[in-house]
């Protein structure tokens, strides 16, 4: 399986993600180690996420994400 984000970066599309986006993305893909790494830098996560971001966790669980 290929990583779309990696393909975009290789093509020159580089936009840094916020810590919140990094955390949500790590959680969505089931990458607990990365989510914890981000959370170490931003210990208020996930509690500081707005409701619409928190809702993504329930959506991801419904889609079968770990």
MARVOFI-738015 format. One record per residue (C-alpha): residue in three letters; residue number from 1; x, z negated, y negated. Coordinates in Angstrom, 1 decimal. Layout:
<mivexs>
ALA,NUM,X,Z,Y
...
</mivexs>
This chain:
<mivexs>
UNK,1,0.0,0.0,0.0
UNK,2,1.3,0.8,-3.5
UNK,3,1.1,-1.3,-6.6
UNK,4,-0.7,0.6,-9.4
UNK,5,0.9,-1.6,-12.1
UNK,6,4.3,-0.8,-10.7
UNK,7,3.6,2.9,-10.8
UNK,8,2.4,2.6,-14.4
UNK,9,5.5,0.7,-15.4
UNK,10,7.7,3.3,-13.7
UNK,11,5.9,5.9,-15.8
UNK,12,6.8,4.0,-19.0
UNK,13,3.6,2.1,-19.6
UNK,14,4.8,-1.4,-20.3
UNK,15,2.5,-4.0,-21.9
UNK,16,3.5,-7.6,-21.2
UNK,17,0.7,-9.7,-19.8
UNK,18,-0.3,-13.0,-21.4
UNK,19,0.3,-16.2,-19.3
UNK,20,-3.5,-16.3,-18.8
UNK,21,-3.6,-12.8,-17.5
UNK,22,-0.6,-13.4,-15.2
UNK,23,-2.3,-16.5,-13.8
UNK,24,-5.7,-14.8,-13.2
UNK,25,-3.9,-11.7,-11.7
UNK,26,-1.9,-13.9,-9.3
UNK,27,-5.0,-15.8,-8.2
UNK,28,-6.9,-12.6,-7.7
UNK,29,-4.3,-11.2,-5.4
UNK,30,-3.8,-14.4,-3.6
UNK,31,-0.3,-15.0,-4.8
UNK,32,-0.2,-18.8,-4.9
UNK,33,3.5,-19.0,-5.6
UNK,34,3.2,-16.8,-8.7
UNK,35,0.1,-18.7,-9.9
UNK,36,2.0,-22.0,-9.6
UNK,37,5.0,-20.6,-11.4
UNK,38,2.8,-19.5,-14.3
UNK,39,1.0,-22.9,-14.2
UNK,40,4.3,-24.7,-14.4
UNK,41,4.9,-23.0,-17.8
UNK,42,1.2,-23.5,-18.8
UNK,43,-0.1,-26.6,-17.2
UNK,44,-3.4,-26.4,-19.0
UNK,45,-4.3,-23.5,-16.7
UNK,46,-6.9,-22.9,-15.3
UNK,47,-8.8,-25.4,-17.4
UNK,48,-8.1,-23.6,-20.7
UNK,49,-9.5,-20.3,-19.5
UNK,50,-12.7,-19.1,-21.1
UNK,51,-15.9,-19.1,-18.9
UNK,52,-15.8,-15.3,-18.4
UNK,53,-12.3,-15.6,-17.0
UNK,54,-13.2,-18.5,-14.7
UNK,55,-16.1,-16.5,-13.4
UNK,56,-13.5,-14.0,-12.1
UNK,57,-12.4,-16.5,-9.5
UNK,58,-15.9,-16.7,-8.0
UNK,59,-16.1,-12.9,-8.1
UNK,60,-12.8,-12.6,-6.3
UNK,61,-13.9,-15.0,-3.7
UNK,62,-17.0,-13.0,-3.1
UNK,63,-14.9,-9.9,-2.7
UNK,64,-12.9,-11.7,0.0
UNK,65,-9.7,-12.5,-1.9
UNK,66,-7.9,-15.6,-0.7
</mivexs>
